[in-house]
Amino acid sequence: MAHQIDLNPASHLTVGTVGVPGQRTFFLQGSRGAQTISLVIEKEQAALLGGSLESFLEELDRSHPPATREAADPVWMDMRLREPVEELFRVGNMGLGYSEDEDLVVLIAYELVEEGDDPNVVSFWATRAQIQSLVKHIADIVKQGRPICGNCGRPIDPEGHFCPQRNGHRH
């Protein structure tokens, strides 16, 4: 039986990694009080989430302007993963929503399951300031990966790189 967890509101919301570039595991993590939920996501999901949240906030600011100027100003937040990082599940899909009454954004993460199975679901409710901090943080985290080869566009490992564009030859 699938479970629904609501962190409403989340006191902490972040994306972080465990491991070295090339072997990192990405986590979407949120907390409410003593409860911390850590979900595994792919690097591509993290990058898409950052872009989607940025677009969502821009649209939200047009359709529902912040009540005060302070609400629109970015604030510093601790974006580190909270230990221990214990995977609840791997995320398959994510969705975004907004509560006009509470002026909170909701990020809904659905478990990756086999077709026909009911996924577990976690809802992270966050302020606009939390989402703004998360967008910037995700961009920074994604950039921290391995350098990209200028010829083939693939990541370069610390041990070396076989570039198909150079037929494997090094210069």
C-alpha positions as CSV (number, residue, x, y, z in Angstrom):
1,M,0.0,0.0,0.0
2,A,1.4,3.4,-1.0
3,H,2.0,6.1,1.6
4,Q,1.6,9.9,1.4
5,I,4.0,12.1,3.4
6,D,3.3,15.8,3.7
7,L,6.0,18.1,4.9
8,N,3.8,21.2,5.3
9,P,5.6,23.4,5.7
10,A,9.1,22.1,5.1
11,S,11.6,23.8,7.4
12,H,14.5,22.7,5.2
13,L,14.5,21.9,1.4
14,T,17.5,21.1,-0.7
15,V,19.2,19.1,-3.4
16,G,22.6,17.6,-2.6
17,T,25.0,14.9,-3.5
18,V,26.9,12.1,-1.9
19,G,30.1,10.8,-3.5
20,V,32.7,12.1,-6.0
21,P,32.0,13.6,-9.4
22,G,31.2,10.8,-11.8
23,Q,29.9,8.6,-9.0
24,R,27.6,11.1,-7.2
25,T,24.2,10.2,-5.9
26,F,21.7,13.1,-6.0
27,F,19.2,13.6,-3.3
28,L,16.1,15.7,-2.9
29,Q,15.8,16.3,0.8
30,G,13.3,18.1,3.0
31,S,12.7,18.3,6.8
32,R,9.9,19.3,9.0
33,G,10.9,19.4,12.7
34,A,12.8,16.2,13.5
35,Q,11.4,14.4,10.3
36,T,13.9,14.3,7.4
37,I,13.0,12.7,4.1
38,S,15.7,11.9,1.5
39,L,14.8,10.8,-2.0
40,V,17.2,9.7,-4.7
41,I,17.0,11.7,-8.0
42,E,19.0,11.7,-11.2
43,K,21.3,14.6,-12.1
44,E,19.1,15.3,-15.1
45,Q,16.1,15.4,-12.8
46,A,17.9,17.9,-10.6
47,A,18.7,20.1,-13.6
48,L,15.2,20.0,-14.9
49,L,13.8,20.7,-11.4
50,G,15.9,23.8,-11.1
51,G,14.7,25.1,-14.5
52,S,11.1,24.2,-13.8
53,L,11.1,25.9,-10.4
54,E,12.7,29.0,-11.8
55,S,10.0,29.2,-14.5
56,F,7.3,28.4,-12.0
57,L,8.4,31.2,-9.7
58,E,8.5,33.7,-12.6
59,E,4.9,32.8,-13.6
60,L,3.8,32.9,-9.9
61,D,5.3,36.4,-9.4
62,R,3.3,37.6,-12.5
63,S,0.0,35.9,-11.5
64,H,0.3,36.2,-7.7
65,P,2.7,39.0,-6.8
66,P,4.3,38.7,-3.4
67,A,2.4,40.5,-0.6
68,T,5.6,42.3,0.6
69,R,8.9,43.3,-0.9
70,E,10.7,41.2,1.7
71,A,9.0,38.1,0.3
72,A,10.7,38.7,-3.1
73,D,14.2,39.3,-1.7
74,P,16.5,36.3,-1.6
75,V,17.7,35.1,1.8
76,W,20.5,32.9,2.8
77,M,19.6,29.4,3.7
78,D,21.6,26.4,4.8
79,M,21.4,24.1,1.7
80,R,23.6,21.2,3.1
81,L,22.1,17.7,3.2
82,R,21.2,16.8,6.8
83,E,22.8,13.6,8.1
84,P,22.1,10.8,8.1
85,V,21.1,10.7,4.4
86,E,18.8,7.6,4.2
87,E,17.1,7.0,1.0
88,L,13.3,6.5,1.3
89,F,12.8,5.9,-2.4
90,R,14.0,6.7,-6.0
91,V,11.9,9.5,-7.6
92,G,10.2,8.7,-10.9
93,N,8.1,11.8,-11.5
94,M,7.7,15.2,-9.9
95,G,5.0,17.9,-10.0
96,L,4.6,21.5,-8.9
97,G,1.6,23.3,-7.4
98,Y,0.7,26.4,-5.5
99,S,-1.5,27.2,-2.5
100,E,-2.8,30.7,-2.9
101,D,-4.3,30.7,0.7
102,E,-0.9,29.9,2.3
103,D,1.3,31.4,-0.5
104,L,3.3,28.1,-0.5
105,V,4.8,26.2,-3.5
106,V,4.4,22.4,-3.3
107,L,6.9,20.1,-4.9
108,I,5.4,16.6,-5.2
109,A,7.7,13.6,-5.7
110,Y,6.4,10.2,-6.8
111,E,8.2,7.0,-6.3
112,L,9.6,5.2,-9.4
113,V,7.5,2.0,-9.5
114,E,6.6,-0.8,-12.0
115,E,3.6,-0.1,-14.2
116,G,0.4,-0.9,-12.3
117,D,1.9,-0.3,-8.8
118,D,0.9,2.6,-6.6
119,P,3.8,5.0,-5.9
120,N,4.7,6.4,-2.5
121,V,4.4,10.2,-2.6
122,V,6.1,13.0,-0.7
123,S,4.9,16.6,-0.8
124,F,7.4,19.3,0.2
125,W,5.6,22.7,0.9
126,A,8.0,25.7,0.7
127,T,8.0,29.4,0.7
128,R,9.0,31.4,-2.3
129,A,12.3,32.3,-0.6
130,Q,13.1,28.6,0.0
131,I,12.4,27.9,-3.7
132,Q,14.5,30.8,-4.9
133,S,17.4,29.5,-2.7
134,L,16.8,26.0,-4.1
135,V,16.9,27.2,-7.7
136,K,20.3,28.8,-7.2
137,H,21.7,25.9,-5.2
138,I,20.6,23.3,-7.8
139,A,22.4,25.2,-10.5
140,D,25.6,25.2,-8.4
141,I,25.3,21.5,-7.5
142,V,24.8,20.4,-11.1
143,K,27.9,22.5,-12.3
144,Q,30.1,20.7,-9.7
145,G,30.3,17.6,-11.9
146,R,33.1,16.4,-14.1
147,P,34.4,18.7,-16.7
148,I,32.9,18.3,-20.2
149,C,35.0,17.4,-23.3
150,G,35.0,20.2,-25.8
151,N,35.1,17.8,-28.7
152,C,32.4,15.2,-27.9
153,G,30.4,16.8,-25.0
154,R,30.9,13.8,-22.7
155,P,32.2,14.0,-19.1
156,I,36.0,13.7,-18.6
157,D,36.9,11.2,-15.8
158,P,39.9,11.9,-13.6
159,E,41.6,8.8,-15.0
160,G,41.3,10.0,-18.6
161,H,38.9,10.2,-21.4
162,F,38.3,8.2,-24.6
163,C,37.0,10.8,-27.1
164,P,35.3,9.3,-30.1
165,Q,35.8,12.6,-32.0
166,R,39.6,12.0,-31.8
167,N,39.4,8.3,-32.5
168,G,40.8,7.8,-29.0
169,H,44.1,9.7,-29.8
170,R,45.5,12.1,-27.2
171,H,47.3,15.3,-27.9
